[in-house]
Amino acid sequence: MKIEAMTPKSTAIEELGRRLAHVRKQRGYTQAQLSNEAGLGVATLRRIEEGKDAQIGSWIKLLKALNMTSAIDSLVPETFNSPMSEVKSTRRRARKTGQSNQAALWGDEQ
């Protein structure tokens, strides 16, 4: 299941828990082993895998224990550039350098 903007929070949390359980099993961990590796209680891991709400700190510990730190970083990227922010920053630079009479060009315009 793909988690999208319209996916209810409870459904998204259940899906993430299901995915975590799947990864844990693929990596050959029991719930006891992974919870021990992450420094969490087995009950906490069980609750997360069942789709109950959990603290972000618990998720971070679990993803680190599974060597999935890239998943943590992708939650909120360090830098995020949308096409609109790129155009706005180009316009700001142009104003500062006195080139504001020129329109911003898209990649296919030459």
OpenMM code with the backbone's topology and positions (N, CA, C; nanometers):
from openmm import Vec3, app, unit

residues = "MET LYS ILE GLU ALA MET THR PRO LYS SER THR ALA ILE GLU GLU LEU GLY ARG ARG LEU ALA HIS VAL ARG LYS GLN ARG GLY TYR THR GLN ALA GLN LEU SER ASN GLU ALA GLY LEU GLY VAL ALA THR LEU ARG ARG ILE GLU GLU GLY LYS ASP ALA GLN ILE GLY SER TRP ILE LYS LEU LEU LYS ALA LEU ASN MET THR SER ALA ILE ASP SER LEU VAL PRO GLU THR PHE ASN SER PRO MET SER GLU VAL LYS SER THR ARG ARG ARG ALA ARG LYS THR GLY GLN SER ASN GLN ALA ALA LEU TRP GLY ASP GLU GLN".split()
positions = [
    Vec3(0.0835, -0.1185, 0.0000),
    Vec3(0.0000, 0.0000, 0.0000),
    Vec3(0.0877, 0.1244, 0.0000),
    Vec3(0.0548, 0.2182, -0.0848),
    Vec3(0.1273, 0.3445, -0.0920),
    Vec3(0.0628, 0.4430, 0.0047),
    Vec3(0.1451, 0.5096, 0.0842),
    Vec3(0.0952, 0.6109, 0.1766),
    Vec3(0.0945, 0.7437, 0.1020),
    Vec3(-0.0223, 0.8052, 0.0939),
    Vec3(-0.0373, 0.9299, 0.0199),
    Vec3(-0.0971, 1.0376, 0.1094),
    Vec3(-0.1118, 1.1563, 0.0551),
    Vec3(-0.1611, 1.2708, 0.1326),
    Vec3(-0.2983, 1.2447, 0.1938),
    Vec3(-0.3814, 1.1720, 0.1262),
    Vec3(-0.5174, 1.1466, 0.1748),
    Vec3(-0.5280, 1.0218, 0.2626),
    Vec3(-0.4189, 0.9510, 0.2838),
    Vec3(-0.4212, 0.8321, 0.3686),
    Vec3(-0.4435, 0.8754, 0.5129),
    Vec3(-0.5437, 0.8186, 0.5798),
    Vec3(-0.5660, 0.8553, 0.7199),
    Vec3(-0.4439, 0.8219, 0.8066),
    Vec3(-0.4234, 0.9012, 0.9090),
    Vec3(-0.3084, 0.8836, 0.9981),
    Vec3(-0.3028, 0.7409, 1.0529),
    Vec3(-0.4137, 0.6900, 1.1003),
    Vec3(-0.4141, 0.5558, 1.1600),
    Vec3(-0.3758, 0.4493, 1.0574),
    Vec3(-0.4204, 0.4645, 0.9346),
    Vec3(-0.3869, 0.3698, 0.8285),
    Vec3(-0.2382, 0.3772, 0.7949),
    Vec3(-0.1839, 0.4988, 0.7906),
    Vec3(-0.0413, 0.5161, 0.7622),
    Vec3(0.0433, 0.4525, 0.8719),
    Vec3(0.0038, 0.4710, 0.9969),
    Vec3(0.0789, 0.4134, 1.1092),
    Vec3(0.0730, 0.2612, 1.1052),
    Vec3(-0.0422, 0.2063, 1.0729),
    Vec3(-0.0555, 0.0604, 1.0599),
    Vec3(0.0330, 0.0079, 0.9476),
    Vec3(0.0358, 0.0784, 0.8355),
    Vec3(0.1182, 0.0367, 0.7214),
    Vec3(0.2666, 0.0423, 0.7571),
    Vec3(0.3090, 0.1471, 0.8241),
    Vec3(0.4496, 0.1572, 0.8648),
    Vec3(0.4863, 0.0440, 0.9607),
    Vec3(0.3973, 0.0116, 1.0527),
    Vec3(0.4218, -0.0997, 1.1444),
    Vec3(0.4340, -0.2324, 1.0715),
    Vec3(0.3472, -0.2517, 0.9720),
    Vec3(0.3522, -0.3744, 0.8914),
    Vec3(0.4840, -0.3818, 0.8152),
    Vec3(0.5267, -0.2692, 0.7590),
    Vec3(0.6534, -0.2653, 0.6853),
    Vec3(0.7719, -0.2942, 0.7776),
    Vec3(0.7683, -0.2374, 0.8969),
    Vec3(0.8764, -0.2607, 0.9932),
    Vec3(0.8850, -0.4092, 1.0280),
    Vec3(0.7720, -0.4716, 1.0543),
    Vec3(0.7715, -0.6148, 1.0861),
    Vec3(0.8275, -0.6959, 0.9691),
    Vec3(0.7923, -0.6571, 0.8481),
    Vec3(0.8405, -0.7270, 0.7292),
    Vec3(0.9930, -0.7159, 0.7184),
    Vec3(1.0465, -0.5959, 0.7364),
    Vec3(1.1920, -0.5755, 0.7291),
    Vec3(1.2611, -0.6531, 0.8400),
    Vec3(1.2051, -0.6476, 0.9593),
    Vec3(1.2640, -0.7206, 1.0730),
    Vec3(1.2752, -0.8690, 1.0412),
    Vec3(1.1701, -0.9260, 0.9879),
    Vec3(1.1701, -1.0686, 0.9545),
    Vec3(1.2679, -1.1002, 0.8418),
    Vec3(1.2726, -1.0127, 0.7414),
    Vec3(1.3669, -1.0333, 0.6303),
    Vec3(1.5115, -1.0318, 0.6790),
    Vec3(1.5381, -0.9499, 0.7793),
    Vec3(1.6742, -0.9391, 0.8323),
    Vec3(1.7050, -1.0485, 0.9346),
    Vec3(1.6058, -1.1309, 0.9644),
    Vec3(1.6278, -1.2449, 1.0534),
    Vec3(1.6237, -1.2128, 1.2015),
    Vec3(1.5626, -1.1019, 1.2385),
    Vec3(1.5506, -1.0648, 1.3798),
    Vec3(1.4192, -1.1153, 1.4376),
    Vec3(1.4246, -1.1581, 1.5617),
    Vec3(1.3009, -1.1783, 1.6362),
    Vec3(1.2661, -1.0438, 1.6980),
    Vec3(1.1450, -1.0316, 1.7490),
    Vec3(1.1084, -0.9068, 1.8163),
    Vec3(1.2001, -0.8818, 1.9356),
    Vec3(1.2339, -0.9867, 2.0086),
    Vec3(1.3221, -0.9719, 2.1248),
    Vec3(1.4615, -0.9241, 2.0835),
    Vec3(1.5134, -0.9795, 1.9750),
    Vec3(1.6475, -0.9409, 1.9293),
    Vec3(1.6513, -0.7953, 1.8827),
    Vec3(1.5546, -0.7556, 1.8017),
    Vec3(1.5544, -0.6191, 1.7506),
    Vec3(1.5289, -0.5184, 1.8613),
    Vec3(1.4369, -0.5479, 1.9488),
    Vec3(1.4093, -0.4533, 2.0574),
    Vec3(1.5315, -0.4381, 2.1474),
    Vec3(1.6027, -0.5471, 2.1714),
    Vec3(1.7252, -0.5413, 2.2516),
    Vec3(1.8319, -0.4580, 2.1803),
    Vec3(1.8480, -0.4815, 2.0503),
    Vec3(1.9465, -0.4079, 1.9696),
    Vec3(1.9150, -0.2575, 1.9676),
    Vec3(1.7861, -0.2238, 1.9654),
    Vec3(1.7435, -0.0845, 1.9584),
    Vec3(1.7357, -0.0186, 2.0968),
    Vec3(1.7415, -0.0988, 2.2012),
    Vec3(1.7301, -0.0429, 2.3353),
    Vec3(1.5866, -0.0101, 2.3741),
    Vec3(1.4945, -0.0881, 2.3220),
    Vec3(1.3522, -0.0707, 2.3502),
    Vec3(1.2961, -0.1968, 2.4132),
    Vec3(1.1825, -0.1852, 2.4739),
    Vec3(1.1147, -0.3025, 2.5267),
    Vec3(1.0445, -0.3788, 2.4159),
    Vec3(1.0289, -0.5083, 2.4356),
    Vec3(0.9592, -0.5913, 2.3363),
    Vec3(0.8161, -0.5420, 2.3187),
    Vec3(0.7529, -0.5007, 2.4282),
    Vec3(0.6152, -0.4512, 2.4199),
    Vec3(0.6057, -0.3270, 2.3317),
    Vec3(0.7063, -0.2430, 2.3370),
    Vec3(0.7078, -0.1222, 2.2529),
    Vec3(0.7166, -0.1611, 2.1062),
    Vec3(0.8077, -0.2514, 2.0730),
    Vec3(0.8207, -0.2964, 1.9348),
    Vec3(0.6924, -0.3641, 1.8882),
    Vec3(0.6358, -0.4470, 1.9714),
    Vec3(0.5116, -0.5166, 1.9352),
    Vec3(0.4012, -0.4138, 1.9060),
    Vec3(0.3913, -0.3115, 1.9900),
    Vec3(0.2896, -0.2075, 1.9731),
    Vec3(0.3108, -0.1329, 1.8401),
    Vec3(0.4362, -0.1017, 1.8094),
    Vec3(0.4656, -0.0309, 1.6842),
    Vec3(0.4291, -0.1178, 1.5635),
    Vec3(0.4668, -0.2443, 1.5679),
    Vec3(0.4363, -0.3345, 1.4563),
    Vec3(0.2863, -0.3587, 1.4411),
    Vec3(0.2119, -0.3443, 1.5485),
    Vec3(0.0661, -0.3595, 1.5427),
    Vec3(-0.0023, -0.2340, 1.4903),
    Vec3(0.0756, -0.1300, 1.4653),
    Vec3(0.0180, -0.0081, 1.4107),
    Vec3(-0.0336, 0.0884, 1.5143),
    Vec3(0.0140, 0.0742, 1.6358),
    Vec3(-0.0222, 0.1702, 1.7399),
    Vec3(0.0730, 0.2885, 1.7286),
    Vec3(0.0270, 0.4037, 1.7710),
    Vec3(0.1087, 0.5242, 1.7634),
    Vec3(0.2355, 0.5073, 1.8455),
    Vec3(0.3457, 0.5671, 1.7998),
    Vec3(0.4740, 0.5541, 1.8684),
    Vec3(0.5501, 0.6858, 1.8612),
    Vec3(0.6420, 0.7016, 1.9514),
    Vec3(0.7261, 0.8208, 1.9511),
    Vec3(0.8281, 0.8109, 1.8385),
    Vec3(0.8627, 0.9264, 1.7826),
    Vec3(0.9613, 0.9294, 1.6745),
    Vec3(1.0959, 0.8759, 1.7228),
    Vec3(1.1275, 0.8982, 1.8506),
    Vec3(1.2529, 0.8482, 1.9065),
    Vec3(1.2626, 0.6966, 1.8995),
    Vec3(1.1524, 0.6290, 1.9211),
    Vec3(1.1505, 0.4823, 1.9116),
    Vec3(1.1751, 0.4382, 1.7677),
    Vec3(1.1129, 0.5066, 1.6729),
    Vec3(1.1345, 0.4744, 1.5318),
    Vec3(1.2806, 0.4949, 1.4933),
    Vec3(1.3398, 0.6042, 1.5401),
    Vec3(1.4802, 0.6315, 1.5078),
    Vec3(1.5699, 0.5212, 1.5623),
    Vec3(1.5460, 0.4780, 1.6853),
    Vec3(1.6254, 0.3693, 1.7439),
    Vec3(1.6122, 0.2411, 1.6620),
    Vec3(1.4902, 0.2105, 1.6198),
    Vec3(1.4676, 0.0886, 1.5419),
    Vec3(1.5342, 0.0961, 1.4049),
    Vec3(1.5198, 0.2095, 1.3382),
    Vec3(1.5804, 0.2230, 1.2056),
    Vec3(1.7325, 0.2214, 1.2135),
    Vec3(1.7895, 0.2775, 1.3184),
    Vec3(1.9346, 0.2697, 1.3364),
    Vec3(1.9776, 0.1257, 1.3595),
    Vec3(1.9026, 0.0528, 1.4416),
    Vec3(1.9364, -0.0872, 1.4696),
    Vec3(1.9286, -0.1718, 1.3421),
    Vec3(1.8411, -0.1331, 1.2502),
    Vec3(1.8270, -0.2056, 1.1233),
    Vec3(1.9196, -0.1507, 1.0148),
    Vec3(2.0085, -0.0583, 1.0515),
    Vec3(2.0993, 0.0069, 0.9566),
    Vec3(2.0224, 0.0734, 0.8428),
    Vec3(1.9161, 0.1428, 0.8777),
    Vec3(1.8332, 0.2120, 0.7787),
    Vec3(1.8327, 0.3631, 0.8061),
    Vec3(1.9492, 0.4188, 0.8360),
    Vec3(1.9552, 0.5611, 0.8682),
    Vec3(1.9165, 0.6499, 0.7509),
    Vec3(1.9305, 0.6009, 0.6286),
    Vec3(1.8880, 0.6824, 0.5138),
    Vec3(1.7373, 0.7069, 0.5176),
    Vec3(1.6628, 0.6130, 0.5760),
    Vec3(1.5183, 0.6313, 0.5894),
    Vec3(1.4882, 0.7456, 0.6864),
    Vec3(1.5714, 0.7600, 0.7886),
    Vec3(1.5532, 0.8692, 0.8842),
    Vec3(1.5766, 1.0018, 0.8136),
    Vec3(1.6849, 1.0097, 0.7387),
    Vec3(1.7211, 1.1330, 0.6707),
    Vec3(1.6186, 1.1724, 0.5656),
    Vec3(1.5531, 1.0761, 0.5052),
    Vec3(1.4571, 1.1083, 0.4002),
    Vec3(1.3224, 1.1562, 0.4565),
    Vec3(1.3000, 1.1426, 0.5871),
    Vec3(1.1748, 1.1927, 0.6449),
    Vec3(1.1597, 1.3425, 0.6195),
    Vec3(1.2636, 1.4167, 0.6519),
    Vec3(1.2671, 1.5602, 0.6254),
    Vec3(1.4074, 1.5905, 0.5744),
    Vec3(1.4232, 1.6022, 0.4432),
    Vec3(1.5564, 1.6238, 0.3871),
    Vec3(1.6213, 1.7519, 0.4396),
    Vec3(1.7530, 1.7506, 0.4453),
    Vec3(1.8269, 1.8673, 0.4924),
    Vec3(1.7994, 1.9879, 0.4031),
    Vec3(1.7969, 1.9646, 0.2748),
    Vec3(1.7619, 2.0707, 0.1804),
    Vec3(1.6478, 2.0215, 0.0936),
    Vec3(1.5585, 2.1118, 0.0648),
    Vec3(1.4447, 2.0784, -0.0208),
    Vec3(1.4249, 2.1943, -0.1170),
    Vec3(1.4409, 2.1683, -0.2440),
    Vec3(1.4238, 2.2713, -0.3454),
    Vec3(1.3097, 2.2342, -0.4377),
    Vec3(1.2066, 2.3143, -0.4328),
    Vec3(1.0955, 2.2938, -0.5250),
    Vec3(1.1211, 2.3777, -0.6496),
    Vec3(1.0587, 2.3447, -0.7602),
    Vec3(1.0774, 2.4263, -0.8807),
    Vec3(1.0420, 2.5736, -0.8567),
    Vec3(0.9370, 2.5989, -0.7776),
    Vec3(0.8964, 2.7368, -0.7516),
    Vec3(1.0020, 2.8107, -0.6703),
    Vec3(1.0616, 2.7448, -0.5715),
    Vec3(1.1648, 2.8117, -0.4917),
    Vec3(1.2886, 2.8401, -0.5759),
    Vec3(1.3173, 2.7550, -0.6733),
    Vec3(1.4301, 2.7791, -0.7641),
    Vec3(1.4069, 2.9051, -0.8465),
    Vec3(1.2850, 2.9220, -0.8987),
    Vec3(1.2528, 3.0406, -0.9787),
    Vec3(1.2620, 3.1655, -0.8924),
    Vec3(1.2067, 3.1578, -0.7708),
    Vec3(1.2107, 3.2740, -0.6816),
    Vec3(1.3537, 3.3125, -0.6468),
    Vec3(1.4389, 3.2153, -0.6203),
    Vec3(1.5765, 3.2472, -0.5851),
    Vec3(1.6514, 3.3041, -0.7057),
    Vec3(1.6200, 3.2578, -0.8269),
    Vec3(1.6803, 3.3132, -0.9476),
    Vec3(1.6393, 3.4595, -0.9638),
    Vec3(1.5143, 3.4883, -0.9380),
    Vec3(1.4655, 3.6261, -0.9489),
    Vec3(1.5315, 3.7160, -0.8446),
    Vec3(1.5484, 3.6648, -0.7210),
    Vec3(1.6147, 3.7447, -0.6160),
    Vec3(1.7583, 3.7762, -0.6555),
    Vec3(1.8297, 3.6750, -0.7070),
    Vec3(1.9680, 3.6978, -0.7499),
    Vec3(1.9736, 3.7984, -0.8634),
    Vec3(1.8782, 3.7890, -0.9553),
    Vec3(1.8759, 3.8819, -1.0684),
    Vec3(1.8517, 4.0249, -1.0207),
    Vec3(1.7634, 4.0449, -0.9253),
    Vec3(1.7378, 4.1792, -0.8724),
    Vec3(1.8617, 4.2364, -0.8064),
    Vec3(1.9342, 4.1529, -0.7325),
    Vec3(2.0545, 4.1984, -0.6624),
    Vec3(2.1632, 4.2403, -0.7601),
    Vec3(2.1697, 4.1738, -0.8744),
    Vec3(2.2748, 4.2050, -0.9714),
    Vec3(2.2271, 4.3017, -1.0785),
    Vec3(2.1035, 4.3513, -1.0689),
    Vec3(2.0515, 4.4484, -1.1650),
    Vec3(2.0058, 4.3882, -1.2954),
    Vec3(1.9794, 4.2600, -1.2994),
    Vec3(1.9356, 4.1930, -1.4218),
    Vec3(1.7878, 4.1579, -1.4170),
    Vec3(1.7085, 4.2356, -1.3464),
    Vec3(1.5678, 4.2001, -1.3255),
    Vec3(1.4828, 4.2136, -1.4508),
    Vec3(1.5340, 4.2747, -1.5576),
    Vec3(1.4565, 4.2862, -1.6809),
    Vec3(1.4467, 4.1546, -1.7563),
    Vec3(1.5341, 4.0587, -1.7244),
    Vec3(1.5332, 3.9310, -1.7943),
    Vec3(1.4396, 3.8341, -1.7242),
    Vec3(1.3590, 3.7659, -1.8010),
    Vec3(1.2689, 3.6650, -1.7453),
    Vec3(1.3474, 3.5388, -1.7147),
    Vec3(1.3025, 3.4656, -1.6137),
    Vec3(1.3655, 3.3379, -1.5816),
    Vec3(1.3364, 3.2388, -1.6934),
    Vec3(1.4374, 3.1627, -1.7329),
    Vec3(1.4203, 3.0633, -1.8395),
    Vec3(1.4072, 2.9237, -1.7795),
    Vec3(1.3153, 2.8475, -1.8329),
    Vec3(1.3024, 2.7086, -1.7952),
    Vec3(1.4064, 2.6303, -1.8748),
    Vec3(1.4288, 2.5059, -1.8386),
    Vec3(1.5312, 2.4246, -1.9016),
    Vec3(1.5140, 2.4044, -2.0508),
    Vec3(1.3915, 2.4088, -2.1017),
    Vec3(1.3700, 2.3823, -2.2440),
    Vec3(1.3663, 2.5096, -2.3287),
    Vec3(1.3855, 2.6257, -2.2673),
    Vec3(1.3845, 2.7523, -2.3401),
    Vec3(1.5251, 2.7996, -2.3652),
    Vec3(1.5580, 2.8246, -2.4895),
    Vec3(1.6919, 2.8735, -2.5250),
    Vec3(1.6798, 2.9897, -2.6206),
] * unit.nanometer
topology = app.Topology()
chain = topology.addChain("A")
for resn in residues:
    res = topology.addResidue(resn, chain)
    for name in ("N", "CA", "C"):
        topology.addAtom(name, app.Element.getBySymbol(name[0]), res)
